[in-house]
């Protein structure tokens, strides 16, 4: 098997109320989310640096996209200190499930929040 830089290259977070979810993620990341239709799917793109060939993702509304607290877990980038993003969750309409927690000094920290759609999403940072 070829050596890959990342095991993930794209992820999609299912949403039922697109406008509410777009507002939530725009507020916690403090940016203006761009959106587009891809066939029958409405997609809103999370921050990423396309030039770095890093991992990207989107919120998605459409048939077959059902939010859940169960299933695959996604860890979003929390930047230098995930508290920057986590501290915006409640004001944006979400709920903190697990506060910032040290995994190990070598691995960093994580936290878990519930978004406005009922998804449980994690954050990760080294600080």
Number of C-alpha atoms within 10 A of each C-alpha: 3 4 6 7 10 9 8 11 11 10 14 17 22 23 25 18 12 19 11 16 24 23 17 22 27 19 18 19 17 14 12 15 18 13 15 11 11 9 7 9 15 16 24 25 19 22 19 13 9 9 6 7 11 13 18 17 18 21 23 29 24 15 10 9 15 15 19 16 14 9 9 8 12 16 14 20 18 21 14 11 18 21 20 14 18 22 13 18 22 16 11 18 18 22 18 18 13 12 15 20 12 16 13 9 9 8 12 14 21 24 23 22 21 20 23 24 21 18 21 24 20 22 22 25 20 18 16
